[in-house]
Amino acid sequence: MAASASAPPTTRSLKRIVAASLIGTTIEWYDFFLYGSAAALVFNKLFFPESDPLVGTLLSFLTYAVGFAARPLGALVFGHYGDRLGRKKLLVLSLLMMGGATFAIGLLPTHATVGSAAPVLLTVLRLVQGFALGGEWGGAVLLVSEHGDARRRGFWASWPQTGAPAGQLLATGVLSALTALMSESAFGAWGWRIPFLLSGVLVIVGLWIRLSVDESPVFKAALAQAEERRSAAGDAERMPLVSVLRHHWRDVLIAMGARMAENISYYVITAFVLVYATTAADLSKQTALNAVLIASAVHFAVIPMWGALSDRVGRKPVYLAGAIGVGVWTFPFFALIDTRNFGSVLLAVTVGLVFHGAMYAPQAAFFSEMFATRMRYSGASIGAQFSSVAAGAPAPLIATALLADFDSSTPISLYVIAAALITLLAVACARETRHRDLTDIEGTAAAPGASEALPADARTV
């Protein structure tokens, strides 16, 4: 039996919910990406100064990857309590944790002051960042998906996804401005701390907005019905994780595979590009940062467009187009950077992010629609974040190592193509979810007015 649906939100209230999710995810991604950019530009000198420059960059990216390793744990913990206590409370907690860790990084002593304790402290704070982000994504997209209009769910749910390019835009913009206004010695001495300390102000704004929205009505209805059933049957509720692994293991694997090309390509395009452009192509840091900055603005603009298209043609066709796009574009990407022309570098990064957006935009609705309400936070978070350990976490590290070993971009391109093939296979095996009704606690109903019914084997429990 489906839970009764509450009245749909007005466009005004829905926009407020979207804004709350978007601003929160923007702040969290700002914090996360700021670390990645700083790892590529200054952390190798500040925290690993005794190493060879390229080895120092590898060590710096290793601490960067540690944040990804903590994301699955964050997904498990936040997913469990998000499915039991609600989406909103856990989103507030994740924002506080992420912002606090980022602010603390801005206060850290460097290797020159405290020696080997500096990279240890940096690694601990990076773990806190990763743990918080592991719980952020699922809650943010679910809050919008479960409030929104079923016919335009892909469009509305894609807006929290724009928090990634918005955060990248903000982080890169702040770093670009500081490197342009300050000397390299001043930036390395103290200027790098400024963007990390700014996170404290951003978190206050994000909390004020997030606390103003209501809990998901879909979750509240599902919680009430689940409690009623337990009282009637006298059964104890299973942990959401157990239910996910029992009923949705196939969907978790599909989500993990779907993220491979999306995750790997993104960090190669936005993080590793700073290393490649400044070492192999001998471009300035400012040139590379400016290219990522402008391309991130385009990325922000196209994500809602791809999300809207997924409402018309389905999640799978749009996602598949993006995976094919990044696989095909990877060789031209590096060839354009090798020209050492700013316009070519900008084209390379922009087109790469446009193709990435075709995967990232429908992902929020796609993953939300795979899972039943009472295990949706856990399922979507686990599927999305466990893949990050094998995908986004080592991507800049692997790309940097390949560049050091082969002194060529060809192995890196083949690495991205392999990821694209995995994603193509995973998404091809998925069922189209565009007509799922998220107000149905059992996950068995199609969206009202859908032109096609779900096949029996597509139903979730």
C-alpha positions as a LaTeX table, in Angstrom:
\begin{tabular}{lrrr}
\hline
Residue & $x$ (\AA) & $y$ (\AA) & $z$ (\AA) \\
\hline
Met1 & 0.00 & 0.00 & 0.00 \\
Ala2 & 1.35 & 3.41 & $-0.92$ \\
Ala3 & 1.64 & 6.14 & 1.53 \\
Ser4 & $-0.76$ & 8.91 & 0.88 \\
Ala5 & 0.87 & 11.76 & $-0.93$ \\
Ser6 & 0.84 & 15.15 & 0.63 \\
Ala7 & $-0.16$ & 18.18 & $-1.35$ \\
Pro8 & 2.56 & 19.16 & $-3.83$ \\
Pro9 & 4.58 & 22.21 & $-2.85$ \\
Thr10 & 3.99 & 25.51 & $-4.54$ \\
Thr11 & 6.59 & 26.67 & $-7.02$ \\
Arg12 & 7.71 & 29.30 & $-4.52$ \\
Ser13 & 8.24 & 26.80 & $-1.68$ \\
Leu14 & 9.94 & 24.37 & $-4.04$ \\
Lys15 & 12.35 & 27.08 & $-5.17$ \\
Arg16 & 13.17 & 27.79 & $-1.50$ \\
Ile17 & 13.92 & 24.11 & $-0.95$ \\
Val18 & 16.06 & 23.99 & $-4.09$ \\
Ala19 & 17.91 & 27.12 & $-2.96$ \\
Ala20 & 18.60 & 25.62 & 0.47 \\
Ser21 & 20.01 & 22.44 & $-1.06$ \\
Leu22 & 21.98 & 24.34 & $-3.70$ \\
Ile23 & 23.60 & 26.81 & $-1.30$ \\
Gly24 & 24.48 & 24.06 & 1.16 \\
Thr25 & 26.02 & 21.82 & $-1.49$ \\
Thr26 & 27.87 & 24.80 & $-3.00$ \\
Ile27 & 29.51 & 25.53 & 0.35 \\
Glu28 & 30.41 & 21.89 & 0.95 \\
Trp29 & 31.85 & 21.47 & $-2.56$ \\
Tyr30 & 33.69 & 24.77 & $-2.20$ \\
Asp31 & 35.37 & 23.35 & 0.88 \\
Phe32 & 36.15 & 20.03 & $-0.81$ \\
Phe33 & 37.44 & 21.48 & $-4.10$ \\
Leu34 & 39.43 & 24.20 & $-2.38$ \\
Tyr35 & 41.54 & 21.46 & $-0.88$ \\
Gly36 & 42.04 & 19.84 & $-4.30$ \\
Ser37 & 43.19 & 23.07 & $-5.91$ \\
Ala38 & 45.47 & 23.89 & $-2.99$ \\
Ala39 & 46.89 & 20.34 & $-3.15$ \\
Ala40 & 47.85 & 20.92 & $-6.77$ \\
Leu41 & 49.27 & 24.41 & $-6.22$ \\
Val42 & 50.83 & 24.89 & $-2.76$ \\
Phe43 & 50.39 & 21.97 & $-0.35$ \\
Asn44 & 53.30 & 20.05 & $-1.90$ \\
Lys45 & 55.64 & 22.86 & $-0.78$ \\
Leu46 & 53.99 & 23.68 & 2.53 \\
Phe47 & 53.44 & 20.20 & 3.91 \\
Phe48 & 55.89 & 17.99 & 1.94 \\
Pro49 & 58.85 & 20.33 & 1.30 \\
Glu50 & 61.56 & 17.66 & 1.56 \\
Ser51 & 60.25 & 15.76 & $-1.47$ \\
Asp52 & 60.99 & 16.12 & $-5.17$ \\
Pro53 & 58.40 & 18.58 & $-6.64$ \\
Leu54 & 56.46 & 15.90 & $-8.54$ \\
Val55 & 56.73 & 13.45 & $-5.62$ \\
Gly56 & 55.51 & 16.23 & $-3.34$ \\
Thr57 & 52.51 & 16.68 & $-5.63$ \\
Leu58 & 51.83 & 12.94 & $-5.47$ \\
Leu59 & 51.95 & 13.02 & $-1.65$ \\
Ser60 & 49.70 & 16.06 & $-1.66$ \\
Phe61 & 47.18 & 14.27 & $-3.87$ \\
Leu62 & 47.44 & 11.25 & $-1.57$ \\
Thr63 & 46.06 & 13.32 & 1.31 \\
Tyr64 & 43.47 & 14.57 & $-1.20$ \\
Ala65 & 42.47 & 10.95 & $-1.90$ \\
Val66 & 42.11 & 10.23 & 1.83 \\
Gly67 & 39.03 & 12.46 & 1.84 \\
Phe68 & 37.40 & 10.14 & $-0.68$ \\
Ala69 & 38.24 & 7.11 & 1.44 \\
Ala70 & 36.15 & 8.60 & 4.27 \\
Arg71 & 33.15 & 9.27 & 2.03 \\
Pro72 & 31.77 & 5.68 & 2.09 \\
Leu73 & 31.82 & 5.72 & 5.90 \\
Gly74 & 29.98 & 9.03 & 5.83 \\
Ala75 & 27.48 & 7.52 & 3.39 \\
Leu76 & 26.83 & 4.58 & 5.74 \\
Val77 & 26.43 & 6.67 & 8.90 \\
Phe78 & 24.50 & 9.58 & 7.42 \\
Gly79 & 22.43 & 7.25 & 5.23 \\
His80 & 21.43 & 5.12 & 8.22 \\
Tyr81 & 20.35 & 8.04 & 10.38 \\
Gly82 & 18.95 & 9.99 & 7.44 \\
Asp83 & 16.58 & 7.11 & 6.73 \\
Arg84 & 15.59 & 6.93 & 10.41 \\
Leu85 & 15.63 & 10.54 & 11.59 \\
Gly86 & 15.10 & 12.53 & 8.41 \\
Arg87 & 17.04 & 14.31 & 5.66 \\
Lys88 & 17.14 & 17.83 & 7.14 \\
Lys89 & 18.86 & 17.09 & 10.48 \\
Leu90 & 21.69 & 15.19 & 8.86 \\
Leu91 & 22.21 & 17.90 & 6.25 \\
Val92 & 22.70 & 20.50 & 8.97 \\
Leu93 & 25.24 & 18.25 & 10.71 \\
Ser94 & 27.19 & 17.57 & 7.50 \\
Leu95 & 27.46 & 21.29 & 6.78 \\
Leu96 & 28.80 & 22.01 & 10.27 \\
Met97 & 31.38 & 19.24 & 10.03 \\
Met98 & 32.62 & 20.22 & 6.58 \\
Gly99 & 32.82 & 23.93 & 7.36 \\
Gly100 & 34.56 & 23.38 & 10.67 \\
Ala101 & 37.22 & 21.15 & 9.12 \\
Thr102 & 37.88 & 23.59 & 6.29 \\
Phe103 & 38.17 & 26.55 & 8.66 \\
Ala104 & 40.63 & 24.54 & 10.77 \\
Ile105 & 42.81 & 23.83 & 7.71 \\
Gly106 & 43.18 & 27.59 & 7.34 \\
Leu107 & 44.69 & 27.70 & 10.84 \\
Leu108 & 47.06 & 24.74 & 10.44 \\
Pro109 & 50.78 & 25.14 & 11.08 \\
Thr110 & 52.93 & 24.04 & 8.13 \\
His111 & 55.87 & 21.63 & 7.96 \\
Ala112 & 58.28 & 24.49 & 8.59 \\
Thr113 & 56.64 & 25.11 & 11.98 \\
Val114 & 55.77 & 21.68 & 13.41 \\
Gly115 & 57.50 & 19.25 & 11.07 \\
Ser116 & 55.85 & 15.89 & 10.31 \\
Ala117 & 52.86 & 16.71 & 12.53 \\
Ala118 & 51.65 & 19.15 & 9.86 \\
Pro119 & 50.75 & 16.57 & 7.17 \\
Val120 & 49.23 & 14.32 & 9.86 \\
Leu121 & 46.89 & 17.10 & 11.03 \\
Leu122 & 46.09 & 17.93 & 7.41 \\
Thr123 & 45.18 & 14.30 & 6.74 \\
Val124 & 42.88 & 14.12 & 9.80 \\
Leu125 & 40.97 & 17.23 & 8.72 \\
Arg126 & 40.72 & 15.87 & 5.19 \\
Leu127 & 39.13 & 12.71 & 6.64 \\
Val128 & 36.50 & 14.85 & 8.40 \\
Gln129 & 35.80 & 16.65 & 5.11 \\
Gly130 & 35.32 & 13.37 & 3.28 \\
Phe131 & 33.10 & 11.92 & 6.01 \\
Ala132 & 30.83 & 14.98 & 5.89 \\
Leu133 & 30.62 & 15.06 & 2.10 \\
Gly134 & 29.77 & 11.37 & 2.03 \\
Gly135 & 26.56 & 12.18 & 3.87 \\
Glu136 & 25.84 & 15.51 & 2.18 \\
Trp137 & 25.10 & 14.45 & $-1.39$ \\
Gly138 & 22.37 & 11.91 & $-0.72$ \\
Gly139 & 20.45 & 14.14 & 1.66 \\
Ala140 & 20.62 & 17.22 & $-0.54$ \\
Val141 & 19.31 & 15.55 & $-3.69$ \\
Leu142 & 16.65 & 13.59 & $-1.80$ \\
Leu143 & 15.29 & 16.69 & $-0.09$ \\
Val144 & 14.59 & 18.18 & $-3.52$ \\
Ser145 & 13.55 & 14.95 & $-5.25$ \\
Glu146 & 11.04 & 14.08 & $-2.53$ \\
His147 & 9.54 & 17.58 & $-2.45$ \\
Gly148 & 9.43 & 18.15 & $-6.18$ \\
Asp149 & 7.13 & 17.78 & $-9.15$ \\
Ala150 & 7.39 & 14.21 & $-10.49$ \\
Arg151 & 7.16 & 15.33 & $-14.12$ \\
Arg152 & 10.11 & 17.72 & $-13.72$ \\
Arg153 & 12.06 & 15.80 & $-11.12$ \\
Gly154 & 15.15 & 15.57 & $-13.32$ \\
Phe155 & 15.22 & 19.35 & $-13.71$ \\
Trp156 & 14.63 & 20.24 & $-10.06$ \\
Ala157 & 16.92 & 17.53 & $-8.67$ \\
Ser158 & 19.73 & 18.67 & $-10.97$ \\
Trp159 & 19.97 & 22.00 & $-9.14$ \\
Pro160 & 21.74 & 20.57 & $-6.06$ \\
Gln161 & 24.12 & 19.03 & $-8.60$ \\
Thr162 & 25.06 & 22.52 & $-9.75$ \\
Gly163 & 26.53 & 22.97 & $-6.27$ \\
Ala164 & 29.60 & 21.08 & $-7.54$ \\
Pro165 & 30.49 & 23.52 & $-10.35$ \\
Ala166 & 29.34 & 26.43 & $-8.20$ \\
Gly167 & 31.68 & 25.30 & $-5.44$ \\
Gln168 & 34.43 & 24.73 & $-7.98$ \\
Leu169 & 33.73 & 28.17 & $-9.45$ \\
Leu170 & 33.87 & 29.81 & $-6.03$ \\
Ala171 & 37.00 & 27.96 & $-4.91$ \\
Thr172 & 38.85 & 28.51 & $-8.18$ \\
Gly173 & 37.69 & 32.12 & $-8.37$ \\
Val174 & 38.98 & 32.94 & $-4.89$ \\
Leu175 & 42.32 & 31.22 & $-5.59$ \\
Ser176 & 42.61 & 32.87 & $-9.00$ \\
Ala177 & 41.97 & 36.32 & $-7.53$ \\
Leu178 & 44.48 & 35.79 & $-4.74$ \\
Thr179 & 47.22 & 34.51 & $-7.07$ \\
Ala180 & 46.60 & 37.48 & $-9.37$ \\
Leu181 & 46.69 & 40.07 & $-6.57$ \\
Met182 & 49.47 & 38.60 & $-4.44$ \\
Ser183 & 53.06 & 37.69 & $-5.09$ \\
Glu184 & 53.85 & 33.97 & $-5.17$ \\
Ser185 & 55.87 & 34.27 & $-1.95$ \\
Ala186 & 53.05 & 36.07 & $-0.11$ \\
Phe187 & 50.46 & 33.56 & $-1.31$ \\
Gly188 & 52.65 & 30.66 & $-0.20$ \\
Ala189 & 53.38 & 32.29 & 3.17 \\
Trp190 & 49.87 & 33.23 & 4.28 \\
Gly191 & 47.55 & 34.05 & 1.35 \\
Trp192 & 46.52 & 30.42 & 0.84 \\
Arg193 & 44.82 & 30.49 & 4.27 \\
Ile194 & 42.27 & 33.16 & 3.29 \\
Pro195 & 39.90 & 30.97 & 1.20 \\
Phe196 & 39.87 & 28.30 & 3.92 \\
Leu197 & 39.00 & 30.81 & 6.63 \\
Leu198 & 36.22 & 32.25 & 4.44 \\
Ser199 & 34.43 & 28.95 & 4.85 \\
Gly200 & 33.38 & 29.98 & 8.36 \\
Val201 & 31.32 & 32.87 & 6.98 \\
Leu202 & 29.81 & 30.70 & 4.25 \\
Val203 & 28.72 & 28.04 & 6.74 \\
Ile204 & 26.77 & 30.58 & 8.81 \\
Val205 & 24.86 & 31.63 & 5.69 \\
Gly206 & 24.25 & 28.02 & 4.68 \\
Leu207 & 22.93 & 27.03 & 8.11 \\
Trp208 & 20.53 & 29.96 & 8.24 \\
Ile209 & 19.01 & 28.90 & 4.91 \\
Arg210 & 18.98 & 25.16 & 5.59 \\
Leu211 & 17.24 & 25.51 & 8.94 \\
Ser212 & 14.40 & 27.39 & 7.24 \\
Val213 & 13.11 & 24.46 & 5.14 \\
Asp214 & 10.78 & 21.61 & 6.10 \\
Glu215 & 11.54 & 17.92 & 6.26 \\
Ser216 & 10.66 & 15.84 & 3.18 \\
Pro217 & 6.90 & 15.07 & 3.20 \\
Val218 & 7.60 & 11.79 & 1.40 \\
Phe219 & 9.93 & 10.70 & 4.20 \\
Lys220 & 7.46 & 11.74 & 6.92 \\
Ala221 & 4.66 & 9.76 & 5.27 \\
Ala222 & 6.89 & 6.71 & 4.82 \\
Leu223 & 8.07 & 6.91 & 8.44 \\
Ala224 & 4.51 & 7.07 & 9.75 \\
Gln225 & 3.41 & 4.12 & 7.63 \\
Ala226 & 6.44 & 2.05 & 8.60 \\
Glu227 & 5.76 & 2.65 & 12.30 \\
Glu228 & 2.11 & 1.70 & 11.82 \\
Arg229 & 3.10 & $-1.56$ & 10.14 \\
Arg230 & 5.64 & $-2.43$ & 12.83 \\
Ser231 & 3.07 & $-1.81$ & 15.56 \\
Ala232 & 0.55 & $-4.04$ & 13.81 \\
Ala233 & 3.03 & $-6.84$ & 13.06 \\
Gly234 & 5.13 & $-6.47$ & 16.21 \\
Asp235 & 8.32 & $-6.74$ & 14.14 \\
Ala236 & 11.54 & $-4.83$ & 14.66 \\
Glu237 & 12.63 & $-2.56$ & 11.85 \\
Arg238 & 15.61 & $-3.72$ & 9.81 \\
Met239 & 18.58 & $-1.42$ & 9.48 \\
Pro240 & 18.33 & 0.54 & 6.21 \\
Leu241 & 21.73 & $-0.82$ & 5.15 \\
Val242 & 20.52 & $-4.42$ & 5.52 \\
Ser243 & 17.42 & $-3.67$ & 3.47 \\
Val244 & 19.49 & $-1.98$ & 0.76 \\
Leu245 & 21.86 & $-4.92$ & 0.43 \\
Arg246 & 18.98 & $-7.38$ & 0.46 \\
His247 & 16.63 & $-5.69$ & $-2.00$ \\
His248 & 18.77 & $-3.22$ & $-3.95$ \\
Trp249 & 22.24 & $-4.77$ & $-4.32$ \\
Arg250 & 21.88 & $-4.69$ & $-8.10$ \\
Asp251 & 20.98 & $-1.00$ & $-8.06$ \\
Val252 & 23.95 & $-0.23$ & $-5.78$ \\
Leu253 & 26.32 & $-1.90$ & $-8.24$ \\
Ile254 & 24.76 & $-0.03$ & $-11.16$ \\
Ala255 & 25.12 & 3.29 & $-9.34$ \\
Met256 & 28.75 & 2.53 & $-8.55$ \\
Gly257 & 29.51 & 1.66 & $-12.17$ \\
Ala258 & 27.61 & 4.69 & $-13.42$ \\
Arg259 & 29.82 & 6.97 & $-11.35$ \\
Met260 & 33.16 & 5.69 & $-12.69$ \\
Ala261 & 33.38 & 7.85 & $-15.83$ \\
Glu262 & 31.57 & 10.78 & $-14.19$ \\
Asn263 & 33.87 & 10.85 & $-11.17$ \\
Ile264 & 37.19 & 10.09 & $-12.86$ \\
Ser265 & 36.66 & 12.49 & $-15.77$ \\
Tyr266 & 35.67 & 15.32 & $-13.44$ \\
Tyr267 & 38.80 & 15.18 & $-11.32$ \\
Val268 & 41.05 & 14.75 & $-14.34$ \\
Ile269 & 39.42 & 17.78 & $-15.99$ \\
Thr270 & 39.37 & 20.07 & $-12.96$ \\
Ala271 & 42.14 & 18.93 & $-10.57$ \\
Phe272 & 44.78 & 17.06 & $-12.57$ \\
Val273 & 44.57 & 19.63 & $-15.36$ \\
Leu274 & 46.26 & 22.13 & $-13.02$ \\
Val275 & 49.24 & 19.77 & $-12.73$ \\
Tyr276 & 49.36 & 18.86 & $-16.42$ \\
Ala277 & 49.01 & 22.43 & $-17.65$ \\
Thr278 & 51.71 & 23.81 & $-15.35$ \\
Thr279 & 54.23 & 20.95 & $-15.77$ \\
Ala280 & 53.82 & 19.14 & $-19.10$ \\
Ala281 & 52.43 & 22.15 & $-21.03$ \\
Asp282 & 54.49 & 24.75 & $-19.14$ \\
Leu283 & 51.54 & 27.11 & $-18.67$ \\
Ser284 & 51.17 & 29.49 & $-15.73$ \\
Lys285 & 48.99 & 28.65 & $-12.73$ \\
Gln286 & 46.86 & 31.67 & $-13.54$ \\
Thr287 & 46.13 & 30.44 & $-17.08$ \\
Ala288 & 45.06 & 27.01 & $-15.84$ \\
Leu289 & 42.93 & 28.44 & $-13.03$ \\
Asn290 & 41.21 & 30.89 & $-15.38$ \\
Ala291 & 40.32 & 28.10 & $-17.81$ \\
Val292 & 38.76 & 26.00 & $-15.02$ \\
Leu293 & 36.99 & 29.09 & $-13.68$ \\
Ile294 & 35.25 & 29.97 & $-16.96$ \\
Ala295 & 34.49 & 26.35 & $-17.81$ \\
Ser296 & 32.90 & 25.83 & $-14.38$ \\
Ala297 & 30.49 & 28.68 & $-15.11$ \\
Val298 & 29.43 & 26.93 & $-18.32$ \\
His299 & 29.16 & 23.66 & $-16.42$ \\
Phe300 & 26.82 & 25.32 & $-13.91$ \\
Ala301 & 24.58 & 26.58 & $-16.73$ \\
Val302 & 24.27 & 23.31 & $-18.67$ \\
Ile303 & 23.48 & 20.97 & $-15.77$ \\
Pro304 & 19.81 & 22.08 & $-15.40$ \\
Met305 & 19.45 & 21.84 & $-19.18$ \\
Trp306 & 20.63 & 18.23 & $-19.17$ \\
Gly307 & 18.34 & 17.57 & $-16.18$ \\
Ala308 & 15.33 & 18.96 & $-18.06$ \\
Leu309 & 16.22 & 16.85 & $-21.10$ \\
Ser310 & 16.26 & 13.73 & $-18.92$ \\
Asp311 & 12.62 & 14.50 & $-18.01$ \\
Arg312 & 11.73 & 14.36 & $-21.70$ \\
Val313 & 13.81 & 11.50 & $-23.07$ \\
Gly314 & 14.77 & 9.56 & $-19.92$ \\
Arg315 & 17.70 & 9.36 & $-17.53$ \\
Lys316 & 19.56 & 6.63 & $-19.42$ \\
Pro317 & 19.90 & 8.27 & $-22.88$ \\
Val318 & 21.29 & 11.49 & $-21.39$ \\
Tyr319 & 23.67 & 9.62 & $-19.07$ \\
Leu320 & 24.92 & 7.39 & $-21.90$ \\
Ala321 & 25.55 & 10.41 & $-24.12$ \\
Gly322 & 27.73 & 11.95 & $-21.44$ \\
Ala323 & 29.78 & 8.77 & $-20.93$ \\
Ile324 & 30.39 & 8.45 & $-24.67$ \\
Gly325 & 31.27 & 12.14 & $-24.84$ \\
Val326 & 33.99 & 12.09 & $-22.17$ \\
Gly327 & 35.48 & 8.92 & $-23.64$ \\
Val328 & 35.70 & 10.40 & $-27.13$ \\
Trp329 & 36.90 & 13.82 & $-25.93$ \\
Thr330 & 39.84 & 12.66 & $-23.81$ \\
Phe331 & 42.45 & 12.62 & $-26.63$ \\
Pro332 & 41.42 & 16.04 & $-28.03$ \\
Phe333 & 41.39 & 17.33 & $-24.43$ \\
Phe334 & 45.12 & 16.83 & $-23.92$ \\
Ala335 & 45.99 & 17.75 & $-27.50$ \\
Leu336 & 44.34 & 21.15 & $-27.04$ \\
Ile337 & 46.18 & 21.77 & $-23.77$ \\
Asp338 & 49.48 & 20.90 & $-25.47$ \\
Thr339 & 48.98 & 23.84 & $-27.84$ \\
Arg340 & 49.69 & 26.15 & $-24.85$ \\
Asn341 & 47.04 & 28.52 & $-26.17$ \\
Phe342 & 44.55 & 29.81 & $-23.61$ \\
Gly343 & 41.59 & 29.59 & $-25.99$ \\
Ser344 & 42.41 & 25.95 & $-26.75$ \\
Val345 & 42.84 & 25.10 & $-23.06$ \\
Leu346 & 39.51 & 26.76 & $-22.29$ \\
Leu347 & 37.81 & 24.79 & $-25.08$ \\
Ala348 & 39.29 & 21.54 & $-23.79$ \\
Val349 & 38.06 & 22.02 & $-20.23$ \\
Thr350 & 34.67 & 23.48 & $-21.21$ \\
Val351 & 33.68 & 20.71 & $-23.63$ \\
Gly352 & 34.87 & 18.11 & $-21.13$ \\
Leu353 & 32.66 & 19.58 & $-18.41$ \\
Val354 & 29.66 & 19.86 & $-20.76$ \\
Phe355 & 29.89 & 16.11 & $-21.42$ \\
His356 & 30.39 & 15.50 & $-17.71$ \\
Gly357 & 27.22 & 17.48 & $-16.99$ \\
Ala358 & 25.21 & 15.07 & $-19.13$ \\
Met359 & 26.07 & 12.35 & $-16.60$ \\
Tyr360 & 25.97 & 14.47 & $-13.48$ \\
Ala361 & 22.64 & 16.23 & $-14.12$ \\
Pro362 & 20.30 & 13.19 & $-14.29$ \\
Gln363 & 22.29 & 11.35 & $-11.63$ \\
Ala364 & 20.38 & 12.88 & $-8.70$ \\
Ala365 & 16.95 & 11.83 & $-9.94$ \\
Phe366 & 18.27 & 8.57 & $-11.42$ \\
Phe367 & 19.80 & 7.32 & $-8.17$ \\
Ser368 & 16.90 & 8.61 & $-6.03$ \\
Glu369 & 14.40 & 6.72 & $-8.18$ \\
Met370 & 16.27 & 3.42 & $-7.82$ \\
Phe371 & 15.46 & 2.99 & $-4.12$ \\
Ala372 & 12.37 & 2.73 & $-1.92$ \\
Thr373 & 11.72 & 5.64 & 0.47 \\
Arg374 & 12.77 & 4.08 & 3.80 \\
Met375 & 16.17 & 3.03 & 2.41 \\
Arg376 & 16.64 & 5.75 & $-0.20$ \\
Tyr377 & 19.17 & 7.89 & 1.71 \\
Ser378 & 21.30 & 4.80 & 2.43 \\
Gly379 & 20.97 & 3.33 & $-1.05$ \\
Ala380 & 21.68 & 6.50 & $-3.01$ \\
Ser381 & 24.56 & 7.49 & $-0.71$ \\
Ile382 & 26.20 & 4.06 & $-0.70$ \\
Gly383 & 25.94 & 3.68 & $-4.47$ \\
Ala384 & 27.31 & 7.16 & $-5.06$ \\
Gln385 & 30.05 & 7.29 & $-2.44$ \\
Phe386 & 31.52 & 3.78 & $-2.43$ \\
Ser387 & 32.49 & 4.22 & $-6.07$ \\
Ser388 & 34.43 & 7.37 & $-5.20$ \\
Val389 & 37.12 & 5.25 & $-3.50$ \\
Ala390 & 37.95 & 3.57 & $-6.82$ \\
Ala391 & 37.07 & 6.53 & $-9.05$ \\
Gly392 & 37.54 & 10.12 & $-7.90$ \\
Ala393 & 39.90 & 9.37 & $-5.00$ \\
Pro394 & 42.82 & 7.99 & $-6.99$ \\
Ala395 & 42.09 & 9.78 & $-10.27$ \\
Pro396 & 44.50 & 12.74 & $-9.86$ \\
Leu397 & 47.01 & 10.41 & $-8.17$ \\
Ile398 & 46.88 & 7.84 & $-10.99$ \\
Ala399 & 46.99 & 10.52 & $-13.68$ \\
Thr400 & 50.02 & 12.19 & $-12.05$ \\
Ala401 & 51.81 & 8.84 & $-11.68$ \\
Leu402 & 51.13 & 7.94 & $-15.33$ \\
Leu403 & 52.47 & 11.31 & $-16.43$ \\
Ala404 & 55.61 & 10.81 & $-14.32$ \\
Asp405 & 56.21 & 7.26 & $-15.61$ \\
Phe406 & 55.41 & 7.72 & $-19.31$ \\
Asp407 & 55.87 & 11.46 & $-19.84$ \\
Ser408 & 52.80 & 11.29 & $-22.10$ \\
Ser409 & 49.07 & 11.96 & $-21.87$ \\
Thr410 & 48.16 & 8.83 & $-23.86$ \\
Pro411 & 47.99 & 6.46 & $-20.84$ \\
Ile412 & 45.82 & 9.01 & $-19.03$ \\
Ser413 & 43.42 & 9.15 & $-21.99$ \\
Leu414 & 43.20 & 5.35 & $-22.02$ \\
Tyr415 & 42.46 & 5.43 & $-18.29$ \\
Val416 & 39.50 & 7.78 & $-18.87$ \\
Ile417 & 38.25 & 5.67 & $-21.79$ \\
Ala418 & 38.32 & 2.52 & $-19.62$ \\
Ala419 & 36.20 & 4.33 & $-17.02$ \\
Ala420 & 33.76 & 5.41 & $-19.75$ \\
Leu421 & 33.34 & 1.80 & $-20.91$ \\
Ile422 & 32.53 & 0.67 & $-17.35$ \\
Thr423 & 29.89 & 3.39 & $-17.05$ \\
Leu424 & 28.37 & 2.55 & $-20.42$ \\
Leu425 & 28.00 & $-1.08$ & $-19.35$ \\
Ala426 & 26.49 & $-0.18$ & $-15.97$ \\
Val427 & 23.95 & 2.31 & $-17.32$ \\
Ala428 & 23.01 & $-0.04$ & $-20.19$ \\
Cys429 & 22.12 & $-2.66$ & $-17.55$ \\
Ala430 & 19.96 & $-0.21$ & $-15.58$ \\
Arg431 & 16.21 & 0.15 & $-15.90$ \\
Glu432 & 14.76 & 3.49 & $-16.93$ \\
Thr433 & 13.45 & 5.17 & $-13.77$ \\
Arg434 & 11.88 & 8.35 & $-15.14$ \\
His435 & 8.31 & 7.32 & $-14.22$ \\
Arg436 & 8.92 & 6.11 & $-10.67$ \\
Asp437 & 6.60 & 7.55 & $-8.02$ \\
Leu438 & 8.65 & 8.53 & $-4.99$ \\
Thr439 & 5.55 & 8.94 & $-2.82$ \\
Asp440 & 5.01 & 5.19 & $-2.98$ \\
Ile441 & 6.66 & 3.69 & 0.11 \\
Glu442 & 7.10 & 0.32 & $-1.63$ \\
Gly443 & 8.61 & 1.89 & $-4.75$ \\
Thr444 & 6.27 & $-0.07$ & $-7.04$ \\
Ala445 & 4.25 & 2.68 & $-8.69$ \\
Ala446 & 4.91 & 4.75 & $-11.75$ \\
Ala447 & 4.51 & 8.51 & $-11.69$ \\
Pro448 & 0.94 & 9.75 & $-12.07$ \\
Gly449 & $-0.02$ & 10.01 & $-15.70$ \\
Ala450 & 3.01 & 8.12 & $-16.95$ \\
Ser451 & 2.54 & 6.80 & $-20.47$ \\
Glu452 & 4.20 & 3.49 & $-19.65$ \\
Ala453 & 3.89 & 1.23 & $-16.63$ \\
Leu454 & 6.88 & $-0.27$ & $-14.94$ \\
Pro455 & 7.55 & $-3.93$ & $-15.75$ \\
Ala456 & 7.11 & $-6.31$ & $-12.87$ \\
Asp457 & 10.83 & $-6.98$ & $-12.51$ \\
Ala458 & 11.51 & $-3.24$ & $-12.16$ \\
Arg459 & 9.58 & $-2.98$ & $-8.91$ \\
Thr460 & 11.43 & $-2.42$ & $-5.68$ \\
Val461 & 10.40 & $-3.41$ & $-2.21$ \\
\hline
\end{tabular}
